[in-house]
Amino acid sequence: MCGALQASAALSGLAKYGGKPAIFYATAANDQDAQWAGNQYPRCVYVIGWSNSTDRVKAGQLLVDIISNNMNDAPEDIAEALAAEMSELFVSAGEQTYCIVWKQSDQFSVGSGEEPKAYGVTITFQMMAFPKIEVPVPDVVKGIGNWIKAQFSQVKVIGQDELGAAWRATDASPACYVRLEGMAMPVRATYACAWLNGNYAIHIICPSQSERIKLLTQLANLMALEQSILLEDRSPFMMQRLALRAGADPLADGQMIVSGEYGVLRPTPTEPVLQNIIVRKE
């Protein structure tokens, strides 16, 4: 997160600490620190609070304070530019991907009297999680993601493609996220495999609503034509129902729900081995 803030053009005009913009986690450096270069304001202090909620939408919050002691520095202008620059920015580290979404901005002051010692703006961002979850074969989430990538090479599939530390979904290169909504076991069963019904949410993320609808419509048309997707073990995921919600939140909810059926191969039964065989000779 510090790297994304350090690279922000909105924060390039901050005071310099150690030759870099004065950006600190939790607490700013002491005013007497020798690494300050001249002015010590405006500065930025940020903190991340994580949540253990099972709802991936509420993974945590990023709080960013833009602090100044000079009316000419206009921290509200810096805060407005930073909110526009950081909102809907994705950050990836290992198998975890988060999307930063602006929530609100609040002004504050430090000190008492007519002229406060410092004042600034607190920007609150929501951290939305897009976790990578691997399951044993057959992995329908991975299968749907691979199929979408094969149809639309420009799409970044979150959790499967190699992504940078900080990146943004664009109209030219949208992001896609597939997740399990729920599953149930149907009534029917066969000798070779056990059958499951699954519901899967598909998120298509890019700035333009028209581009999202265009890609979603193309995706729905192809799914209707194909009707099944081959998974990693070459078994089919047979699509039975598709629901497209064009107005749904692409980050929180996903705009498409695909329901279908797939089979899990039963283990080959092992026959008992005969032991201590005695052959009687007449």
DAKA-V700574 format. One line per field, one symbol per residue. psi: psi as a letter, one per 30 degrees, with the letter a starting at -180 (. if undefined). Layout:
BEGIN
psi=???
END
This chain:
BEGIN
psi=eeeeeefkefgfgllkjgglkiklkekllkfgkffkjbkglllkklkkjlkgkfjffhfakjkkkjklgkfffifeeeeeeeeeefkgkkkkjbgkklkkkkelkklllkllafjlellakkkkkkjkkikkjkllkkjeeeeeeeeeeeeiffkjjkfeljlleklkklefilkkkklkelllklellleelkkkkkkkkkkjklekeeeeeeeeeeeeeeeeeeflkkaegglkjjkfkkkkjegljfeeekfkkkkaklkjkkkkkkkkkklhkkjkk.
END
